Amino acid sequence: MASRFSIITDDLEHCIICGSPRVEIHHIFGGANRGNSEKYHLIIPLCHEHHNEPPNGVHHNDKMMLWAHALGQLYFETVADHSRFMELFGRDYLNEYGSDPRDLLDSRL
């Protein structure tokens, strides 16, 4: 198995939000775009609470999912341009989110 890495964080051992060492890897863009998340290294470590538990898990909270998508877009656009992002993912999450998604990381919930 190839080793995983993320273009968003060098630390895949701790939740990107709270720092917990018990993590699950979240593919920022799922479904039909899960392969693109793998290909472009758009993955983040999340603890179970922030990954798949209501009410704050990205799979249960639309605001958190939009945050993750905006974060993925922000970092993707540091290695490719906006038009390539739109070609692949078809939606401008940064525009929808309306602020810098790194702000959430700075506040560490």
N, C-alpha and C positions, 0 to 999 in steps of 0.2 A: 504494500500500500504506500502510495506517495505521501510524503509529509505535507501537512496542510500549513498554509500561512494566510494571513489577512493583510490587505493593503490598508486596513484601518487601525490595527493594533499589533504590536509585536508580542503582546502577552495574551496567549490563548488559554492561560491557566486560571485566570480570575475574571469574574463577571465584569464586563466593561462598565456597568452601571454602579454596582455596590461593592465590588472588589471581592466577593465571596470566592473561595477556592473550589467550590463545587459547581462545575460549569457543564453546560450543554452547548454544542456549536449550533448557532442559528444561521441559516442561509438567508441573507437579507431579502433576496427576491426568490420567492418560492414558486410552486406550481410549474408552469411551463418555463419559467426563468431560473429554476433551481440550477440547471446546468450552467447558465451564465454566471450565477453566483459562484459556482466552483471554478469555472474557467477564469474569471476576473478576480478571484480571491476576495469576494464580497461576503465574508463570513465574520461573525462576531461571537465571542464567548458570553453567554448569559447564564446566570444561576436559574434554577428551575422556576423560582418565583417570577423573575423578569422574563422568562422564556414562555412558559406554558401554564401559568396559574392565573386565574382571575383574581382581582381586577386589573393587575398591573402587567401581566405577561403580554408580550407583543402579539401572541396569537389570540388574545381576548380583548385587547384594548386598541381601538382604532387610532387613537392619538399616539400611542407608543409605536404602532406599526408604521404610521406616517413618519414618525421620528427616525425609525430605523431605515426606511426607504430614503429619506432625505440625507441621512448620514452616508448611506451607500452611494447615492448620487454625487454628493460632495467629493468623496474620495475617488470615485470612478473618474470624475472630471479633472482630477489632478494628473491622471495618466492618459486620458483620452479627452476628446472635446465633447461639448454639449450635444452637438448633432449626432455623434456616435451613440451617446447615451439614449437619446430620443429614438434613434433607429432601433436599438436593442430593446428598450424597456417601454417606450411609447408614452411616457407620462413625466411631467416635470414636478417631481415631489418637492424640490427645494422651493419652488414658487408657491406651492400649496402650503408648505410648512411655515413659511414666512419669516423665519429667523435662522440663525446659525445653529444647526443641530449639535454642534460641539458644546454649546452652552449647557446642555443637560449633563454632559460628561463632567464639565467643570463644577457643577453643583453637587454631583454625586448623590442625587436624590436625598 
